[in-house]
Amino acid sequence: MQAAYITLSIIIVIASILLTIVVLLQNSKGGGLAANFAAGNQTFGVRQTADFLEKATWTLAIAIIVLSVVATFVIPERSSRHSNIKNQIEQTVPVEGIPEIPSALPTDGENN
């Protein structure tokens, strides 16, 4: 189970890095980094590149969400450690002779 969790975590990190790169490549109002890749725009055409980047953004975002949800179900359980601590707390016997703390402070008339 732990190997599956580690594998999913690595895939999520890689998908996050790819998503960051794809978002930076998109053509924004100011030109964006996609304007610097003229060769890619000439090969695929401006509209096809924008469509591909948009589809890649949505695909990666959905993949990250799905993988994150799946990873929560694959998290290795450490129930033995938690149950051991819980058993120790439940088996603790209260110590005799614990002094009682007064609930209210005495008034000036009681101190004399």
C-alpha positions, 0 to 999 in steps of 0.5 A: 500500500505504501508503494502505491501511495508514494507512486501516486504522490510522485505522479501528482507532483509531476502533473503539477509541474506540467500544469504550471508549465502549460499555464505559463505557455498559454497566450495571455492578454499580454502575449505570454510565453507562448509568443516566444515559441514562434516555431510551434505556432507556425507548425500547428497554427495559432488556434490549434496550439491554443486549443491543445494548451487549453485541453492540456490544462483541463486534463492535467487539472482534472488528473491532479484532483482525481489522483489526490482523491485516490491518494487519500484512500491509499494512505497507509494506515498506522492503526497499530500505533494509534490503538497502542497509544489509545490502549495506554491512555484507557488503562491509565489509573488515576493517581490517588491523593491529587489535591483539589484546586478551589473553584473560587478565590477566598474573599478578604474576610476569610483570610484573617 
